[in-house]
Amino acid sequence: MSTYLSDEKKREIFTEFGGDAANTGSIEAQVALFTYRIKSLSEHLKSNKKDNSCKRTMLTLVGKRKRLLKYLMHRDIQKYRDLIEKLGIRK
């Protein structure tokens, strides 16, 4: 499996996207954390194609991120656009 996130990396993500390291519940911070984890899992799956549990975990995270982005889009379209631009997750 891929490496687990260190506390320093989580704090860095929450500070950058949530505004504060303690703001772990903000939608932007959660989406950024899911995006980071999805990228690391997809790198793992490039070399381990038959790791089905990892694949399932990644697809679960993609679904959660999709639902959060849909919620954010309906709640505040400008924050949604800024976030997807900053993360580079839409084409």
Residue pairs with C-beta under 8 A, 6 or more apart in sequence:
1 44
1 51
1 54
2 40
2 41
2 43
2 44
2 54
3 40
5 33
5 36
5 37
9 36
10 33
11 21
13 29
13 32
13 33
13 36
14 20
14 21
14 22
14 23
14 24
14 26
14 29
14 33
15 21
16 32
17 26
17 28
17 29
17 31
17 32
17 83
17 86
18 24
18 25
18 26
18 28
18 29
19 26
23 29
24 30
27 68
27 71
27 72
27 75
27 79
28 72
28 79
28 83
30 68
31 65
31 68
31 69
31 72
31 83
31 87
32 83
32 87
34 61
34 62
34 64
34 65
34 68
35 65
35 87
35 89
37 61
38 58
38 61
38 62
38 65
41 54
41 57
41 58
41 61
42 58
44 51
44 54
45 51
45 54
45 55
45 58
48 54
69 80
69 83
69 84
72 79
72 80
72 83
73 80
84 90
